[in-house]
Amino acid sequence: MSEITLEVAIEHGLKVEEFEKIIEILGRKPNLTELGIFSVMWSEHCSYKSSRVHLKKFPTKAPWVIQGPGENAGIIDIGEGYAVAFKMESHNHPSFVEPYQGAATGVGGILRDIFTMGARPIASLDSLRFGEPDNERTKYLLKGVVSGIADYGNCIGVPTIGGEIYFDKCYNGNILVNVFSLGLVKKDKIFYGYAGGVGNPVIYVGSKTGRDGIHGCSLLASDEFDEKSEEKRPTVQVGDPFTEKLLLEACLELFQHDYIVGIQDMGAAGLTSSSVEMAGRAGTGIFMDLDKVPLREKGMTPYEIMLSESQERMLIVAKKGYEDKVLEIFKKWDLDAVIVGHVTDDGFLTLKYNGEICAKIPVKYISDEAPVYNRPYEKPDYIEKVNNLDKNGIPEPDDYNEILKKLLGNLNIANKKWVYEQYDHMVRINTVVLPGSDAAVIRIKGTKKGVAMSSDCNSRFCFLNPKRGGMIAVCESARNVACSGARPKAITDCLNFGNPEKPEIMWQFKESVEGIAEACKILDTPVVSGNVSFYNETSGVPIYPTPTVAMVGILDDVNQHITQWFKDENDVIVLVGKQNEELGGSEYLAYIYNIIKGPIPEIDINYEKRLINALLEMNENGLIKSAHDISEGGLAVALAECCITGKKLIGAKVELNVEKASAALFGESQSRIIISCDESNLNKIKEIADKYNIDFLRLGVTGGKELKINNLININIIELKEIYFNAFDNYLKKI
């Protein structure tokens, strides 16, 4: 074996000082296998070395939080002996290089994170970002990613019931594929990634190990893209949802017995991360004989075996004496299951190959004590330039009808049925609210409970003002969940940013984290899990900061869920919340005028909390028929969606007092919800709004075949529906 040099270490993504630290830890130079293990475990993707100092600002505890960050998924108590496990992960770089397999294996990985906790996955969301619609590569990536998500989720039988998709030129070189999954588990049947009990057997289960995915996390997900990115296609894993389905059922059967101490998904960094993280949590060591690892390719080296990211694999620590029972369960499901090692008390990861020790590394240095950087941060120069919008200098349009129609046909606003119709969102028949409303809702069978979930992030807001943008991401996600009738309880996040070694990117990250943290503290929605994805930039051009937030909320009675569309004619339409006229950062400015400027809307999180509490009290008292958050496109778009997204189309007649019509109609001021109700309930609703000191404005009434707003907008709702629901299909039909 050739000598390991600094050049070889740098090729593995390690810094000079990191290579020197490895030599200090080992008291010698590492061999190639050891270098590979250090490189993946110290990679940005696995170690969070640039983000950990800031992530500590997140609130992570509450009486209902059973498991916070640090495990495969977060878990909250939902009552009646049940809990839900959930997490969001990114598969951005692999999906740009190979969209179908990148997205498919992203789904497979997040599902394993859920069921390794003992939970059966019951719902998924996807949060996707693509480049400009006219970019020649966008359509190819869109179709590949959606097909990958659909095929994997549909085959394994987990419904994808919601999400979000946005298009912007900042994602031309780096798309984002963030996938969320949620599972149901009994509170007394939760499992953890823990390698405890000296002498306990370590068992490899699932698919055989191949050469796919080697260095996927360290060199593909922890570096910038450039013109050679296509050459990284071999580092993208290949998924098999049918094997994952067998693995899921085998693991859930195993969890019915008291046979194991711990279990861990082989995700990023494969056998390396699963073994090291389990031993690190337990303060133990692990010995493994790599000759016993099931392989699908001949001649694989220890380096390749340990770094492979082949899919559909798990590592189990069984209780000594129960190993045969574990093996028997996986044999029944026609899966490989082999004892490959045991837990030790020496604190080392020790690997044997061809009868000889091929690697020996202290576990603590590759689990808990990876390098941590407090990287320098600096406010970018562009911030001042893009926050000097003079809204009075923007001319009023000649035809507000045409503006509304253009916005409804904008792919960032238009209905995404082309996407979600490819997903089986009814499998397991738990889905109560299908894609297309503010939040997805599922029932918990055997109880009255429901769970609502929504993923949100306005990356343009985060570009213009990262801290306030982070706050708004949390508040919008909470508002969407509340608009379904659920009380927001906790979040997971996926923090997508450019190169953290650049001070302006690190400033964006720090500010966004602080904004999310502040909002979560006030709303009492702790962060229980998440993911950081750095280096989302190509040839030095970064994406907009995109800290995606997925909020989970609980309905005590799922029959009290709400949807966004109007239900009956002659109902009263009410706006609860502040009707400010703020155009900064809006879809209107960006799409109609190509103006990307702030200041973005103000956000008062305490007001937001009161708004959510008021809305939930109104619903619990049976006073409202619909509720819809106002976000992209502003009030006019939200009203149109209320008219056209239900089974029957219902028009509306609205009267507004406005100073600047475009800002009133299309501005995206926060903390606003459109509700509809019977006239007889109006006074009670007003009393609740007053109780919480929330603004209350009667807008008009439902009915007719047009959406009418003052003398500004008057459009037939059938025309609006055709624009809104056909935009995606029309886009994809274009050559």
ABEGO torsion letter per residue (X at the ends): XBBBBAAAAAAAGBBAAAAAAAAAAAGBBBBAAAAAAAAAAABAAAAGAAAAAAAAABBABBAABABBBGBABBBBBAEGGBBBBBBBBBBAAAAAABAAAAAAAAAAAAAAAAAAAGBBBABBBBBBBBBBAABAAAAAAAAAAAAAAAAAAAAAGBBBAEEBBBBBAAAAABBBBBBBBBBBBBAAABBBBBBBGBGBBBBBBEBBBBABGBGAAAAAAABBBBAAAAAAAAABBBBBAAAAAAAAAAAAAAAABBABABBBBBBBGEAAAAAAAAAAAAGBBBBBBAAABBBABBGBBAAAAAABABBGBBBBBBBBGAAAAAAAAAAAAGBBBBBAEBBBAAGBBBBBBGGBBABBBBAAAAAAABBBBBBBBBBBAAAAAAAABBAAABBBBABAAAAAAAAAABAAABBAAAAAAABBAABGGABABBBGBABBBBBBBGBABBBBBBBBBBAAAAAABAAAAAAAAAAAAAAAAAAAGBBBABBBBBBBBBBAABAAAAAAAAAAAAAAAAAAAAAGBBBABEBBBBGBBBGGBBBBBBBBBBBBBBBABAAABBBABBABBGBBBBBBEBBBBBABGBAAAAAAAGBBBOBBBBBBAAAAAAAAAAAAAAAAAGABABBBBBBBGEAAAAAAAAAAABABBBBBBBBBBBABAAAAAABABBGBBBBBBBAAAAAAAAAAAAAAGBBBBBAEBBEEABBBBEAABBBBAAAAAAAAAAAAAAAAABX
